[in-house]
Amino acid sequence: MRVRESARLRYIRPAALILVLTSWCAGAAPCQADVITDWDTKATAVASPAALGERELAIVDLAMFDAVNSIERRYRAYVVREEGVEGSSPEAAAASAAATALARLHPEKAADFKTALDDYLKEPSATHGDVAKGMRLGELVAARVFDSRATDGATAVDPYRPRTQPAVYVPTATMVCPTWPTLRPFVIERPDRFRPGPPVALASAEWAADYNEVKAYGARNSVQRTPQQTETARFWLMTGPQAYHPIARQIVAARRMPLVDSARFMATFAAALTDAYIAVFDAKYRYEFWRPITAIRNGDIDGNPATETDPAWQPLDATPQHPEYPCAHCILSGTAAALIEFNRRAARCPGTFADEPDGTGGYTSLVDPGGIYDRSRECACLGRVPLPLLDTRRHGDGARHRQVRRRALRRAAEQSAPSGKIGRDPREITRFRGLRCGALSDCVR
């Protein structure tokens, strides 16, 4: 089992790598937040759960980027680059853009955001330049960015139709993101552009091996899962911007990015993660692959003699209401890791495991192939164990996954790069095991 785990768990590495960065970077100046990270933090605190919250952060961060870039004029705009805004306070523009976008996203809290903006701008050190002019700019840009997403499909009517037979009861819980297969992406052309191939065949030996591993290690009352593995599983219950954006903010602060570069990095980060969610849900609702609790309680109908049913099997944590395949955690983590690597300012940033009380387990680089990767065995028993862990040879030996990374990064760079300059070629990133649609099934519960 350990040899097999070692070979397969290498595909979990990007996810393990992403979720452990702390707030310091060796060799960097003392960490320092800015208006972009401050308001990204505020947006994260009120964000809707998981994918819905990531879309909200993308709108907020893109509004801040376009507002600051209208003043700095260093990059192409995502939606708009206003004219005649010289002398405006970039900090006021960013804060105003964030507050305006948040008020449009959460109108029931509009007064709270207005108060937070007023308080923020009272600090003498918070801004420079014409504050009033910057506030007007931020309001205008945020409205344009928000309106550009008004018809993206996020508020479409839930079309999900459960599979059933007449008079047969099926679970009635509302599904998670069933409209996202038709949601308009931020940077990739369409949701199904890089849809992976189907899940592993149920009659295969691979299915049986993964089934039995999940059954043994992922059970609520597992006797094979260690306490450390259970703790790791609990760590993985976090989703959405609350899981990923603190990492990006810590990088901005530790590397002391100029304001426009901070805005660009956070906007690209949020938009790409949202598109990763869109791609994930496109595939999930295309294949509608069963979750472990369904599979293991129905092991006698999968046509595989090596999968023995357990009618009382329970996972460590509650199963989310969306199909199993492909891996959402792995794809989101891989996307984040690839974007961090893409940004050369963020590529070298040592840290420790944020979730370990004793602070051990340091690693030397966010893109280091060793270090933290060696600890990925601890993720084998998340209580949401990957089922099944697919070999990338099923999908063109990883070529499809490299295409996803290249396209998303290229499009994101083109949206915000100076005219005629894109910067680091995303093809350089292909050595990194990042976004792997279909390389793993979902980390399940």
N, C-alpha and C positions, 0 to 999 in steps of 0.2 A: 504493500500500500504506500509506503513512504517514497519508493522510487517513482511510482506512478504519480503521486501527488506532486513531487518535485518537478516532473516534466510538464505537468499540466498547469501548475500554479504560476508558472512564469507569465501566464497571460493575465494574472491578477495584479501584476506589478504596478502598472500605471495607477490603478485605483489605490493601492496601498501607499504609493508614493505621494499622491496628491493630498491625502487627508491628514497629514502629520506635521505640517510646517508650523513652527512657532514664530514669535515676533522679533527675532533678531537674525542678523546676517553677519557672519564673520568678515572682518575687514572693512565693513561699511561704517559710515558715520552713524551717530545715534539715530534711531528710528524717528521719523517725523511725519505725522499725518498731514493731509491738506484738505481743502474744501471738497475735493472729489471723493476721497475716502470717508470723510466725515458724513457726507450726505448719502453715500452708498451704504454706510452703516445704518443711518436712519431709515433708508428704504428697506434694507434687509429686515429691520426690526418689525415692520408693518406688512411685509410681503405675504401674499397668499401662499399656501403650501406648495412645495415642490415645483413642478414645471410652470404652473401659473405664476408663481412668484418670480421665477427666472425671467419670464417674459416682461413682467413689471420692471425688474431691474434693468433689463435691456433698454426699455423705453426711457427710464430715468437717466441711465449712464450715457446713452446716445444724445439725449437732450443736453446734458452737461458738456459733452464733447463738442457738439455743434455750436453751443453758445461760446465756449472758450476759444474755439478755433475761428469763430467769426472775428474775434479780436486779434488773436495771434497770427492767423492766416498762414499757417504752416502746412496744412493738409487739406485734401479734398474733403468736402462735407459729406455726411451720410445723407441728410435731407436738405439742409439749407446752410448757406454761409452768408450772413447779412452784411450789407454794405453800410458805410457811414457810421461805424460804431467805434471809431478811434477815440481813445481816452477812457473808454468804459472800464469799469472794474471787472477783471475776469473772475475774481472770487465772488462778487455779487451776482454776476451773470450765471455762474455755475450754480450757486445756492438757489437763486431765483428759478432757474430752469428745473432744478430738482424738486423744489417745493411746488411749483406749478404742475409738473407732471404727476407728482404724487397726489395732489388735490384732484386732478382729473381721473386718476386711477381709483382713488378712495375718497369720493366726494363727502362721505359721512365724517371724514376726519380733516376736511379742508381747513377748518379753524385752527386745528392743532398744528398743521404745517405752516400756516401763516404766522402763528406765534413763534414756532421754532425758527422760522426765517428771520423775523424781527430780532429775536434774541441773538441769533448768530451774527447778524450784521452790526450789532451794538458793540462787539469787541473791536477795539481800535486796531489790533494787529491782524484782524481777519481779512481786511481788504486794502486795496490801494486803487487809486483812480476814481473816476466818477461813479459813485455807488448807485445813484438813482438811474443813470443811463444804463448801467450794467443790469439792474433789476428789470428794466423795461425790455432789454435785449433777451434776458433769460426767459421772461414770460412769453415773448413772441416766438422764440425758437422752440420752447417746450410745446406750445400749442401746435406748431407745425409738425413736430415729431410725433406727438400723440395722434393728430389727425391722419398722419400717414399710415398708422396702424389701425385706424377705426374700422376698416373693413377687411382685416386680415383673417377673419374666421374664428377668432377667439371666443366670440359670443354666439356662435352658431348653435342651433338647436341640436341637442343630443340625438344622434341617429342610431345609437347602438341597439341592435335587435338580438336578444338572447336566443341561443339555439335551444329548441325544446320541441315537445310533441303536445298535441291537444290535451289539456287538463293535467299536465305534468308540472309540478312546482319547480321553479328554478330560483336561486337566490336573487333577492330584489334590491340589493345595494346599488347605489349609483356608481357607474364606472368612472375611472380616473382618465381624464383627457381623451374621450372617445372621438372628439372633433379634431384632434390634432393631426391626424393623417391628411387633412385638407387645409391646415393652417398655412398661411403664406410665410415662408422662411424670411429671415433677415438677410442672409448672405448666400445660401445655396439656392440653386435654381428652383427646385421643387422637392417636396418631402420624400418622394420615392427615388430620387436621383441615384442613390447608392444603396438601395434596398438589398439586404443580404439574401442568400439562398435559404431554403427551408431548414428546419431543425433536423437533428439526427433521426434516422429511421428507428422506430420503436422495436423492430425485430433484431436490431444490431447488438453485438457484444458491447459496443461503446455505451449504448443506452442502458443496458443492464448494469454495467460497472458504475456509471454515474448515479443511476437510480439507487443502487444499494449503498453507495457512499453517502448520498444525501439522507437516505433512510436511517443510517447509523449515526452520522455526525450531526445532522440537522434537527433531530427529534428534540422535543421539549424536555424529555427525561433521559436524554442520551447519557450513556455511561462511558462513552469513548471520547466525548468532547471535554477538553481540559478547562479549568476555570479561566485561564488566560484567553482561550479561544472564545469562551462565552462573553468575556469582557470586550473582546474585539468585535463580536457580533453586535453587542449593544452600541458600540461606537458607530457602526455602520447604519444604524437606524435613522440617522440624520440625512435629510435630502434637501435639494433646492439650494437657493442662495445662502442659506444659513450654513451649509456645509462647505461651499466652495469660495464664496466671496471673501471671507476673512483671510484666506491664503493670498489672494490677489492684493488685498489692501496692505497686508504685511510686506509684500514685495515692493509696492509703491513707496511705502514709508521707509523701509530699510535702504532702498537704493536711491532715495531722495530724488525722485523723478521730477523734472520740470512740470509745471501744471498742465500744459497742453499734452505732454506725453503721458502723464498720469490719466488724464481724461480719455485719451485714445486707447490706452491699455485696458482700462476698466470697461469702456464701451465695447471694444472688440471681444473681451473676455465674456461679457454678459450676452452679447449677440450670438457668439459661437455656441455657448452652452445652451441657449434657447433653441438654436437650430439642431443641436444634438438631441435634445428632447423631442423635437418634431420628427427627426429621422427615426428615433427609437419607437415612438408611438405609431408611426406609419407601419413599421415592420410588425410590431406587436399585434395590431389589429388586422394586419394582413394574414398572419398565420394563426392567431388565437390559440397558441400552444398552452396546454394545461399546466397548472401549478403543481408543485410536489404534493400538496395535501390531496389534490384530486388524483394525481397519478398513483400515489402510493396506496390510497384507499381503493383504487381500481386496478391494481397490478395484475389482476386475473383477466383483464380484457385487453391488454396491450399486445397480445400475441407473442410474448416473449417468455419462455419457460423459466428464465433465470430471475424474474422479478416476482417475488412473493408478496402478495397483498398484506397490508396491515390495516384493517378497518377502523382502528382507533388512533392511527398516527396523527400527531400534532406537531407543527413546527415550533421553534423557540418563540417566535413572535407572530402577531397577526399577519395574515397574508393580505397584501394590498390588492385593490380591486382593478387590476388590469392584467392582461395576458403575460405569460412568462418570458417569451423569447422575442428579441435579443436582450442582452444585458444592459440595463439602464445605468447602473452604477459604474460599470466598466467603461462604457462609452463616454459618459460625462467626465469621469476622471481622466480618461485618455485625452479628451478634447482639452481640458484644462492644462494638463501636462504639456501637450504639444504647443499650446499658445504661450505658456511660460517659457518653454525652450525657444520658441520663435522670437521672443523678445530678448534680445541679447543683454539688456540691462538686468534681467531677472534670472539668467541662466546659472549663476553661481551663488548659491545661498544656503549654507549649512543650517541645520536646525535639529530639533529633537522631537520625539513623539509627544504631541500635545496632550494625548490622553493617558500618558503613563505617569503615575504619581511620582516616581523616583527620577523622572527626566532622563532615563537611559535610552539607548537606541539611536544615537546621533548618526547622521549621514553627511556626506561631503558635498553633494550636489543634487539639485532637483532632476538632473538628467544622468546621474551616475548609474551605470548598469549594475553596480554592486551595492554594498552598504545596506540600505533599507530593503532592497529587493530580497536579500537573504532572509528577511523576517516574514516574507509573504506566506510562509507555511502557517503562520498563526491565523490567517484568514480562511483556512480550509474548512472551519466549522463555524461559520458565521451564524448558524441557526437559520440562515438564508443562503445555504450552500449553493454555488452555481450548479444548475441542472439543465441540460448537460453541458459539460465543458467541451466545446467543439474544437476540433483541430482546424487551423486556418487553411489547410489544404483542401477542405471542402469548398472553399470559396476563392479559388484562384491563388492559393499560396500567399495570401495577404495583399495581393495587388489591389483588390477592391478597397481595402481599408486605407492603403496609402493614397488612393485617389480621393477618398473622402477628406483626408487631412489636407492634401494639396489644394483641393478646390475651395474648401472653407477658408483656409488661411489666405489663399490668393485673393479671393473675393473680399475678405475682410481688409486685407492690406490695400487693395485697390480703392476701396471706399474711402480710406482715410489717409492715403499716402500723398506726398507732394506730387504735383503734376510731373509725370514722366519718371517718378521714382517710387519704387515699391519697397526697396530695401532688401533684406535677407531673403534669398530664394527659398520658398517653402520646400523645395525638393531636398534641401539639406536636412530636413527633419525626418526623412523617410527611414532613417536608421532607428528612430524612436518608436517603440511599440505603443502608439497612442490610440487613436480612435479606431476601434476594431468592430464595426458593425458585424454581428454574426459570429465573431470569434469566440464569444462566450454567450451562454444564455444568461438570463437575468440572475442577479444575486437575490435569491428568493426567500420568501417567508411563508 
